[in-house]
């Protein structure tokens, strides 16, 4: 095949390069820059090497935020993925109810994140909120502003309410795209419903579920708005996740160096997990 | 193994059918002998897949009964009917090996591991899949996957009928031949009823002993390939089967004699004609027309070389096109010529149907 060499083609790439540079590369380099320097007032900076990285990696505060973060992500993944898949399996495939279900499912995803936090904040208030009052009226002592467990319970519930829909919609799209012939063949082969799920639906949903898990992993690992609005990271530090910790360090205490080092470590953790997971899921495909 | 009877069957996908066209399948009765090789042939949308799904039990007929060896299975599930079906696109269980794919229908029926192993190996040998039993099924080529689909039908030694729904659609042309002869060979070996749905006349005619031709939800003709070729009972069959299709020419019939372009045409069924003379046509295949000294006057308009023979297109004065086949060593007259229709292969049709 003949290839035309035309250096002017680079001009077409330029807008994207500029966009990416300003939205990602330059901010990232700024963070890298901060992470290796000590800053004082009046814009004075001194080289400090890997000092901030060492400090962050050895700090108990970072360890506990990270642990909370991992626990939170593990819990919501363990709930949202099976639940979302189950709902998608139960949803009708044709008829007038399809659009009703889809709209209902899409609704939580359309609400601004801080509104979600505010909604649940009010809903869970022990004195006037429906959920808070209801639980207390049933004899359960519940006050998310004081009990760490209640706070966690509320946050997990809120996240499940907010984000299970995403898993549902992705899984549903995957399920609908399975050709009818697979189900017919399974019927003819005498497969039970469990076998249909195990050998047809689950394998066919592999890509979709991989994407769903990746998205939910990244989003939940960076959860911020809803939690800040609901609990502000408390009571104490019990719901201070990595992102909240980071904002406190950077904007609350103006410790730019440690905050920059922390965000880089944070970024690398997300990247590493995502890469590991994706590689593991896809390793059989190349064969 | 079973004799299949479809009695007064009719099917619609419409909730309350009013007009004739609402019926995907119009009422018919049909018998499939045990061990036969059948083809369902017709253009897309003629109802052949519907008919297939009714037999397999994936659909329940709106009206009528389905009998397997006299047993009424109209409401029975595909599993209860014990049938096998190969679909247009290869359906395999991606995560399983070829072996597990073939074993799947047996394991679902709780067959003992030893018997499963025997059957799977036997079928794998039959289909030349032996060397791939340990491979993951997803890694096979399209024809390999289609063999697995077929194999899953063959492992059960007691299936009543194996059905094929245009199984060669996604297969490369050079492998179509291989698989087609493999199928024919398999049928001769295991003598199980097979029904093969296709819109490709070559596939139908090479595979089947009996071909069922369908059009707009109706069965137009059932017959051996030779019958369909020599005595198509409807002009549609004449068009659909054969390449090029049958010539259909408007004519008048008086006293058992057909008149076309001012010439009297001898026909095989002229004496049976008792009608009014409306919508009457004569049908004659290009294979049964020759140049002659006497006959229908035409002008030669086009000659197409098709290898062993040539397809000659001619036109009458009234503007009717008549095609005929001429062997490669025969001379084609320039300009004006006369055509002779072989009387025993020329039929009269009224409103599309052959006069009997």
Interface residues (C-beta under 8 A of the other chain):
Chain A: X179 X181 X182 X184 X185 X187 X188 X189 X190 X191 X192 X195 X199 X200 X203 X204 X287
Chain B: X53 X56 X58 X77 X78 X79 X83 X84 X85 X87 X88 X89 X91 X93 X94 X95 X96 X104 X105 X108 X109 X136 X139 X149 X152 X153
